[in-house]
Amino acid sequence: MREKTHAAQDALALGFERTGVLKSMDEKETQIIPKPYLASPSMTKDVLERHHFAWQKKYGQNFLIDPGILEEIVRAAEITEDDLVLEIGPGIGTMTQYLCVYAREVVAVEIDRMLIPVLEDTLQGYPNVEVINQDILKVDIAQIAEEKNQGRPIKIVANLPYYITTPILMNLLEKRVPYESITIMVQQEVAERMQAGPGTKDYGALSLAVQYYARPKVMASVPPQCFMPRPKVDSSVIRLTAREEPAVRVDDEQLLFRLIRASFNQRRKTLVNGLKNSEELNFSKEEIEQAVTAIGKPLTVRGETLTLEEFAALANALGSAG
């Protein structure tokens, strides 16, 4: 392990003893956890300069520098000393340090190999963290839960580049990885879309997909000055609490989401025309009209007014017709 920096030495000196920390699911030990020290513009700049870090525009990197927001994220995620936490996109380790203080164990997955030496530096002295240099889309999260948490659901925390947030989130939800909650920093308008209801401007396919798998709740607003460099948009911390079962019962889940996508691809069209024009669907206009009527909706209805329950009923009606 490389020589400790002054900041790391100071953090260790200010560390505190945490008793009763789980070494494994049935064995406990006492650990000395260093005090987090990275959450400031000066420390972040110092670490990046010392490691000659080159910003990767393709990764859309913005590092948190506000300790108050980091504490809010930990509180929102309800991290306890019994928890295994999967962190996606640890960056230079700022939030990782906070997670290590509160969690039993942290597994941090970072795609940028240039950040691995930085993480080795900033996380030295933290005994309860493992860093994996890999694309989260290729990580077997179920295996991590099995090996490190006896297969029990884990808590996921992430501060991701906004361009990749939705694909990663939907991958986690659709694969039904064993999670208890996902607490994630997202663009404010994306957070609003996730919890939007029928008939609102923010309501769409993302709203329905997220609410099908989880219960979303915005936990905090985060202004641009909390990051380095500053993004051009406001951000939000949103927590998605896993449902034990999907929000609605549907005979064909894939058909449900094909209907949802088709309905919102052409928002200005009626539901009937939107579904008829979709390349993902092969129903006749007559079949669609009969299904829409069967769920008690007029033929002039637009998809953006349907609830998740009504989309499920429509999928069941069309499924039986097919």
C-alpha positions as a Markdown table, in Angstrom:
| # | Residue | x | y | z |
|---|---|---|---|---|
| 1 | Met | 0.0 | 0.0 | 0.0 |
| 2 | Arg | 1.3 | 3.4 | -0.9 |
| 3 | Glu | 2.5 | 5.9 | 1.8 |
| 4 | Lys | -0.3 | 7.7 | 3.6 |
| 5 | Thr | -1.0 | 11.3 | 2.6 |
| 6 | His | -1.2 | 14.0 | 5.3 |
| 7 | Ala | -4.9 | 14.1 | 4.8 |
| 8 | Ala | -5.2 | 10.4 | 5.2 |
| 9 | Gln | -3.0 | 10.5 | 8.3 |
| 10 | Asp | -5.2 | 13.2 | 9.8 |
| 11 | Ala | -8.3 | 11.2 | 9.1 |
| 12 | Leu | -6.9 | 8.2 | 10.8 |
| 13 | Ala | -6.0 | 10.3 | 13.8 |
| 14 | Leu | -9.5 | 11.6 | 14.0 |
| 15 | Gly | -11.0 | 8.2 | 13.4 |
| 16 | Phe | -13.4 | 6.6 | 15.9 |
| 17 | Glu | -13.8 | 3.1 | 17.3 |
| 18 | Arg | -16.9 | 1.4 | 16.2 |
| 19 | Thr | -17.8 | -1.7 | 18.2 |
| 20 | Gly | -20.1 | -4.4 | 17.2 |
| 21 | Val | -19.4 | -4.0 | 13.5 |
| 22 | Leu | -20.2 | -7.2 | 11.7 |
| 23 | Lys | -17.2 | -8.9 | 10.3 |
| 24 | Ser | -19.4 | -11.4 | 8.7 |
| 25 | Met | -23.1 | -12.2 | 9.1 |
| 26 | Asp | -22.5 | -14.1 | 12.3 |
| 27 | Glu | -19.2 | -12.7 | 13.6 |
| 28 | Lys | -18.4 | -9.3 | 15.0 |
| 29 | Glu | -15.3 | -7.2 | 15.5 |
| 30 | Thr | -14.2 | -3.8 | 16.5 |
| 31 | Gln | -13.1 | -1.5 | 13.7 |
| 32 | Ile | -11.4 | 1.9 | 13.6 |
| 33 | Ile | -13.1 | 3.9 | 10.9 |
| 34 | Pro | -11.3 | 7.1 | 9.7 |
| 35 | Lys | -13.3 | 10.3 | 9.7 |
| 36 | Pro | -14.4 | 11.4 | 6.1 |
| 37 | Tyr | -12.2 | 14.2 | 4.9 |
| 38 | Leu | -12.7 | 14.6 | 1.1 |
| 39 | Ala | -16.0 | 16.7 | 1.1 |
| 40 | Ser | -14.5 | 20.1 | 0.3 |
| 41 | Pro | -13.4 | 22.0 | -2.8 |
| 42 | Ser | -9.8 | 22.2 | -1.6 |
| 43 | Met | -9.4 | 18.5 | -0.7 |
| 44 | Thr | -11.1 | 17.4 | -3.9 |
| 45 | Lys | -8.8 | 19.7 | -6.0 |
| 46 | Asp | -5.8 | 18.5 | -4.0 |
| 47 | Val | -6.5 | 14.8 | -4.6 |
| 48 | Leu | -7.2 | 15.3 | -8.3 |
| 49 | Glu | -4.1 | 17.4 | -8.9 |
| 50 | Arg | -1.9 | 15.0 | -6.9 |
| 51 | His | -3.0 | 12.1 | -9.0 |
| 52 | His | -2.8 | 14.1 | -12.3 |
| 53 | Phe | -6.4 | 13.2 | -12.9 |
| 54 | Ala | -7.6 | 13.8 | -16.4 |
| 55 | Trp | -11.3 | 14.5 | -16.7 |
| 56 | Gln | -13.1 | 12.0 | -18.8 |
| 57 | Lys | -15.8 | 13.8 | -20.6 |
| 58 | Lys | -17.4 | 10.6 | -21.7 |
| 59 | Tyr | -18.1 | 9.7 | -18.1 |
| 60 | Gly | -19.7 | 13.0 | -17.2 |
| 61 | Gln | -17.9 | 13.3 | -13.8 |
| 62 | Asn | -19.1 | 15.7 | -11.1 |
| 63 | Phe | -17.8 | 15.1 | -7.6 |
| 64 | Leu | -19.7 | 16.0 | -4.5 |
| 65 | Ile | -18.0 | 18.6 | -2.2 |
| 66 | Asp | -20.8 | 19.3 | 0.3 |
| 67 | Pro | -20.7 | 17.3 | 3.6 |
| 68 | Gly | -24.2 | 18.2 | 4.4 |
| 69 | Ile | -25.6 | 16.7 | 1.2 |
| 70 | Leu | -23.5 | 13.5 | 1.8 |
| 71 | Glu | -25.0 | 13.2 | 5.3 |
| 72 | Glu | -28.4 | 13.6 | 3.7 |
| 73 | Ile | -27.8 | 10.8 | 1.2 |
| 74 | Val | -26.7 | 8.5 | 4.0 |
| 75 | Arg | -29.8 | 9.4 | 6.0 |
| 76 | Ala | -32.0 | 9.0 | 3.0 |
| 77 | Ala | -30.6 | 5.5 | 2.3 |
| 78 | Glu | -31.1 | 4.6 | 6.0 |
| 79 | Ile | -27.7 | 3.0 | 6.2 |
| 80 | Thr | -27.0 | 0.9 | 9.4 |
| 81 | Glu | -24.2 | -1.1 | 10.7 |
| 82 | Asp | -25.9 | -4.3 | 9.5 |
| 83 | Asp | -26.0 | -3.2 | 5.9 |
| 84 | Leu | -24.0 | -4.3 | 2.8 |
| 85 | Val | -24.0 | -1.3 | 0.5 |
| 86 | Leu | -23.3 | -1.4 | -3.2 |
| 87 | Glu | -22.0 | 2.0 | -4.4 |
| 88 | Ile | -22.1 | 2.7 | -8.1 |
| 89 | Gly | -19.6 | 5.3 | -9.3 |
| 90 | Pro | -17.6 | 6.1 | -6.2 |
| 91 | Gly | -15.5 | 8.7 | -8.1 |
| 92 | Ile | -12.6 | 9.7 | -5.8 |
| 93 | Gly | -14.3 | 8.1 | -2.8 |
| 94 | Thr | -16.0 | 11.1 | -1.2 |
| 95 | Met | -19.3 | 9.4 | -0.6 |
| 96 | Thr | -17.6 | 6.0 | -0.1 |
| 97 | Gln | -15.9 | 7.4 | 3.0 |
| 98 | Tyr | -19.3 | 8.3 | 4.5 |
| 99 | Leu | -20.8 | 5.0 | 3.6 |
| 100 | Cys | -17.9 | 3.1 | 5.3 |
| 101 | Val | -18.6 | 5.0 | 8.5 |
| 102 | Tyr | -22.2 | 3.9 | 8.7 |
| 103 | Ala | -22.3 | 0.5 | 6.9 |
| 104 | Arg | -21.0 | -2.9 | 7.8 |
| 105 | Glu | -19.4 | -3.3 | 4.4 |
| 106 | Val | -19.2 | -1.3 | 1.1 |
| 107 | Val | -18.6 | -2.7 | -2.4 |
| 108 | Ala | -17.8 | 0.3 | -4.7 |
| 109 | Val | -18.0 | -0.3 | -8.5 |
| 110 | Glu | -16.0 | 2.2 | -10.6 |
| 111 | Ile | -15.8 | 2.0 | -14.4 |
| 112 | Asp | -12.9 | 4.5 | -14.8 |
| 113 | Arg | -9.6 | 2.7 | -14.4 |
| 114 | Met | -7.9 | 6.1 | -13.9 |
| 115 | Leu | -9.7 | 6.5 | -10.6 |
| 116 | Ile | -8.6 | 3.2 | -9.1 |
| 117 | Pro | -5.2 | 4.6 | -7.9 |
| 118 | Val | -7.1 | 7.6 | -6.5 |
| 119 | Leu | -9.5 | 5.3 | -4.6 |
| 120 | Glu | -6.6 | 3.2 | -3.3 |
| 121 | Asp | -5.2 | 6.4 | -1.8 |
| 122 | Thr | -8.4 | 8.0 | -0.4 |
| 123 | Leu | -9.8 | 4.7 | 1.0 |
| 124 | Gln | -6.7 | 3.5 | 2.7 |
| 125 | Gly | -7.4 | 2.9 | 6.3 |
| 126 | Tyr | -11.1 | 2.0 | 5.7 |
| 127 | Pro | -11.2 | -1.7 | 6.5 |
| 128 | Asn | -14.7 | -2.4 | 5.2 |
| 129 | Val | -14.6 | -1.4 | 1.6 |
| 130 | Glu | -13.9 | -3.3 | -1.6 |
| 131 | Val | -13.4 | -1.5 | -5.0 |
| 132 | Ile | -14.2 | -3.2 | -8.2 |
| 133 | Asn | -13.0 | -1.7 | -11.5 |
| 134 | Gln | -15.8 | -2.8 | -13.8 |
| 135 | Asp | -18.9 | -1.6 | -15.7 |
| 136 | Ile | -21.9 | -2.0 | -13.3 |
| 137 | Leu | -23.9 | -3.4 | -16.2 |
| 138 | Lys | -21.6 | -6.4 | -16.3 |
| 139 | Val | -21.4 | -7.0 | -12.5 |
| 140 | Asp | -23.3 | -9.9 | -11.0 |
| 141 | Ile | -25.0 | -8.1 | -8.1 |
| 142 | Ala | -26.9 | -11.2 | -7.1 |
| 143 | Gln | -23.6 | -13.0 | -6.6 |
| 144 | Ile | -22.3 | -10.2 | -4.5 |
| 145 | Ala | -25.4 | -10.3 | -2.3 |
| 146 | Glu | -25.0 | -14.1 | -2.0 |
| 147 | Glu | -21.3 | -14.0 | -1.1 |
| 148 | Lys | -21.4 | -11.0 | 1.2 |
| 149 | Asn | -24.9 | -10.8 | 2.5 |
| 150 | Gln | -26.2 | -14.4 | 2.6 |
| 151 | Gly | -28.4 | -13.6 | -0.4 |
| 152 | Arg | -30.3 | -11.0 | 1.5 |
| 153 | Pro | -31.3 | -7.7 | -0.3 |
| 154 | Ile | -28.7 | -5.0 | -0.3 |
| 155 | Lys | -28.8 | -1.2 | -0.3 |
| 156 | Ile | -27.6 | 0.5 | -3.4 |
| 157 | Val | -26.3 | 4.1 | -3.5 |
| 158 | Ala | -25.1 | 6.0 | -6.5 |
| 159 | Asn | -24.1 | 9.4 | -7.8 |
| 160 | Leu | -24.0 | 8.7 | -11.6 |
| 161 | Pro | -23.4 | 10.7 | -14.7 |
| 162 | Tyr | -26.8 | 11.9 | -15.8 |
| 163 | Tyr | -26.6 | 10.5 | -19.3 |
| 164 | Ile | -26.3 | 6.9 | -18.0 |
| 165 | Thr | -28.6 | 7.1 | -15.0 |
| 166 | Thr | -31.8 | 5.8 | -16.7 |
| 167 | Pro | -30.1 | 2.8 | -18.5 |
| 168 | Ile | -28.4 | 1.7 | -15.3 |
| 169 | Leu | -31.5 | 2.2 | -13.1 |
| 170 | Met | -33.7 | 0.3 | -15.5 |
| 171 | Asn | -31.1 | -2.5 | -15.7 |
| 172 | Leu | -31.2 | -2.9 | -11.9 |
| 173 | Leu | -35.0 | -2.9 | -11.8 |
| 174 | Glu | -35.6 | -5.2 | -14.8 |
| 175 | Lys | -33.1 | -7.7 | -13.7 |
| 176 | Arg | -34.7 | -7.8 | -10.3 |
| 177 | Val | -31.4 | -7.7 | -8.5 |
| 178 | Pro | -31.8 | -8.4 | -4.7 |
| 179 | Tyr | -32.0 | -4.8 | -3.4 |
| 180 | Glu | -33.8 | -3.3 | -0.5 |
| 181 | Ser | -33.6 | 0.3 | -1.7 |
| 182 | Ile | -31.7 | 2.4 | -4.4 |
| 183 | Thr | -30.8 | 5.9 | -3.3 |
| 184 | Ile | -29.5 | 7.8 | -6.3 |
| 185 | Met | -28.5 | 11.3 | -7.3 |
| 186 | Val | -30.3 | 12.3 | -10.5 |
| 187 | Gln | -31.2 | 15.3 | -12.5 |
| 188 | Gln | -34.1 | 17.1 | -10.8 |
| 189 | Glu | -36.4 | 16.7 | -13.8 |
| 190 | Val | -35.7 | 13.0 | -13.9 |
| 191 | Ala | -36.6 | 12.6 | -10.3 |
| 192 | Glu | -39.9 | 14.5 | -11.0 |
| 193 | Arg | -40.6 | 12.1 | -13.8 |
| 194 | Met | -40.0 | 9.0 | -11.7 |
| 195 | Gln | -42.7 | 10.0 | -9.2 |
| 196 | Ala | -45.1 | 11.7 | -11.6 |
| 197 | Gly | -48.8 | 10.7 | -11.9 |
| 198 | Pro | -51.2 | 10.3 | -14.8 |
| 199 | Gly | -52.1 | 13.5 | -16.8 |
| 200 | Thr | -49.1 | 15.5 | -15.7 |
| 201 | Lys | -46.4 | 16.8 | -18.1 |
| 202 | Asp | -43.7 | 14.7 | -16.4 |
| 203 | Tyr | -45.7 | 11.4 | -16.5 |
| 204 | Gly | -44.3 | 8.9 | -19.0 |
| 205 | Ala | -42.7 | 5.5 | -19.6 |
| 206 | Leu | -40.1 | 6.1 | -16.9 |
| 207 | Ser | -42.7 | 7.0 | -14.3 |
| 208 | Leu | -44.6 | 3.8 | -14.9 |
| 209 | Ala | -41.5 | 1.5 | -15.1 |
| 210 | Val | -40.1 | 2.8 | -11.8 |
| 211 | Gln | -43.4 | 2.7 | -10.0 |
| 212 | Tyr | -44.1 | -0.8 | -11.3 |
| 213 | Tyr | -40.9 | -2.1 | -9.5 |
| 214 | Ala | -40.5 | 0.4 | -6.6 |
| 215 | Arg | -41.9 | 3.2 | -4.5 |
| 216 | Pro | -40.1 | 6.4 | -5.4 |
| 217 | Lys | -39.6 | 9.3 | -3.0 |
| 218 | Val | -37.6 | 12.5 | -3.5 |
| 219 | Met | -35.5 | 13.0 | -0.4 |
| 220 | Ala | -33.4 | 16.1 | -1.1 |
| 221 | Ser | -32.7 | 18.9 | -3.6 |
| 222 | Val | -29.1 | 19.5 | -4.5 |
| 223 | Pro | -28.0 | 22.8 | -6.1 |
| 224 | Pro | -25.1 | 22.9 | -8.6 |
| 225 | Gln | -22.6 | 24.5 | -6.1 |
| 226 | Cys | -22.5 | 21.2 | -4.2 |
| 227 | Phe | -20.4 | 19.6 | -7.1 |
| 228 | Met | -17.0 | 20.0 | -8.7 |
| 229 | Pro | -17.3 | 20.9 | -11.5 |
| 230 | Arg | -20.7 | 22.5 | -11.3 |
| 231 | Pro | -23.4 | 20.8 | -13.5 |
| 232 | Lys | -25.7 | 23.1 | -15.4 |
| 233 | Val | -28.8 | 21.7 | -13.8 |
| 234 | Asp | -30.3 | 21.2 | -10.4 |
| 235 | Ser | -30.2 | 17.7 | -8.9 |
| 236 | Ser | -32.3 | 15.6 | -6.5 |
| 237 | Val | -31.7 | 12.6 | -4.3 |
| 238 | Ile | -34.4 | 10.0 | -4.8 |
| 239 | Arg | -34.9 | 6.8 | -3.0 |
| 240 | Leu | -36.6 | 3.8 | -4.6 |
| 241 | Thr | -37.8 | 1.3 | -2.1 |
| 242 | Ala | -38.2 | -2.2 | -3.6 |
| 243 | Arg | -41.7 | -3.7 | -3.7 |
| 244 | Glu | -42.1 | -7.3 | -2.6 |
| 245 | Glu | -44.2 | -7.8 | -5.7 |
| 246 | Pro | -44.8 | -5.6 | -8.7 |
| 247 | Ala | -47.4 | -2.8 | -8.2 |
| 248 | Val | -49.9 | -4.6 | -10.5 |
| 249 | Arg | -50.5 | -8.1 | -11.7 |
| 250 | Val | -50.3 | -8.6 | -15.5 |
| 251 | Asp | -50.3 | -11.7 | -17.6 |
| 252 | Asp | -47.5 | -10.6 | -20.0 |
| 253 | Glu | -45.0 | -8.1 | -18.5 |
| 254 | Gln | -43.2 | -7.6 | -21.8 |
| 255 | Leu | -46.4 | -6.7 | -23.5 |
| 256 | Leu | -47.3 | -4.3 | -20.8 |
| 257 | Phe | -44.0 | -2.3 | -21.3 |
| 258 | Arg | -44.4 | -2.4 | -25.1 |
| 259 | Leu | -47.8 | -0.8 | -24.7 |
| 260 | Ile | -46.4 | 1.8 | -22.4 |
| 261 | Arg | -43.6 | 2.7 | -24.7 |
| 262 | Ala | -45.9 | 2.9 | -27.7 |
| 263 | Ser | -48.3 | 5.1 | -25.8 |
| 264 | Phe | -45.7 | 7.7 | -25.0 |
| 265 | Asn | -43.7 | 7.6 | -28.2 |
| 266 | Gln | -46.4 | 9.7 | -29.8 |
| 267 | Arg | -48.0 | 11.6 | -26.9 |
| 268 | Arg | -50.1 | 13.8 | -29.0 |
| 269 | Lys | -51.9 | 10.9 | -30.7 |
| 270 | Thr | -54.8 | 9.0 | -29.2 |
| 271 | Leu | -54.0 | 5.8 | -27.5 |
| 272 | Val | -55.6 | 3.8 | -30.3 |
| 273 | Asn | -53.5 | 5.5 | -33.0 |
| 274 | Gly | -50.3 | 5.3 | -30.9 |
| 275 | Leu | -50.6 | 1.6 | -30.4 |
| 276 | Lys | -51.7 | 1.0 | -34.1 |
| 277 | Asn | -48.6 | 2.9 | -35.4 |
| 278 | Ser | -46.1 | 1.1 | -33.1 |
| 279 | Glu | -43.6 | -1.2 | -34.8 |
| 280 | Glu | -43.4 | -3.2 | -31.5 |
| 281 | Leu | -47.1 | -4.3 | -31.7 |
| 282 | Asn | -49.0 | -6.4 | -34.2 |
| 283 | Phe | -52.6 | -5.7 | -33.2 |
| 284 | Ser | -55.3 | -4.6 | -35.6 |
| 285 | Lys | -57.1 | -1.3 | -35.0 |
| 286 | Glu | -60.2 | -3.2 | -34.3 |
| 287 | Glu | -58.5 | -5.3 | -31.6 |
| 288 | Ile | -57.1 | -2.2 | -30.0 |
| 289 | Glu | -60.4 | -0.4 | -30.0 |
| 290 | Gln | -62.1 | -3.4 | -28.5 |
| 291 | Ala | -59.5 | -3.6 | -25.7 |
| 292 | Val | -59.7 | 0.1 | -24.9 |
| 293 | Thr | -63.5 | -0.2 | -24.7 |
| 294 | Ala | -63.2 | -3.3 | -22.5 |
| 295 | Ile | -61.3 | -1.3 | -19.9 |
| 296 | Gly | -63.9 | 1.4 | -19.8 |
| 297 | Lys | -62.1 | 4.1 | -21.8 |
| 298 | Pro | -63.3 | 6.2 | -24.7 |
| 299 | Leu | -61.6 | 5.7 | -28.1 |
| 300 | Thr | -60.4 | 9.3 | -27.9 |
| 301 | Val | -58.3 | 8.7 | -24.7 |
| 302 | Arg | -54.6 | 9.4 | -24.7 |
| 303 | Gly | -52.1 | 7.1 | -23.2 |
| 304 | Glu | -50.8 | 9.8 | -20.8 |
| 305 | Thr | -54.0 | 9.7 | -18.8 |
| 306 | Leu | -53.9 | 5.9 | -18.1 |
| 307 | Thr | -52.8 | 4.7 | -14.7 |
| 308 | Leu | -50.5 | 1.7 | -14.3 |
| 309 | Glu | -53.5 | -0.4 | -13.3 |
| 310 | Glu | -55.3 | 0.6 | -16.5 |
| 311 | Phe | -52.2 | -0.2 | -18.7 |
| 312 | Ala | -52.1 | -3.7 | -17.0 |
| 313 | Ala | -55.8 | -4.2 | -17.7 |
| 314 | Leu | -55.2 | -3.2 | -21.4 |
| 315 | Ala | -52.3 | -5.6 | -21.7 |
| 316 | Asn | -54.5 | -8.4 | -20.3 |
| 317 | Ala | -57.3 | -7.5 | -22.7 |
| 318 | Leu | -55.0 | -7.4 | -25.7 |
| 319 | Gly | -53.2 | -10.6 | -24.6 |
| 320 | Ser | -56.4 | -12.5 | -24.5 |
| 321 | Ala | -57.4 | -11.1 | -27.9 |
| 322 | Gly | -54.0 | -12.2 | -29.4 |
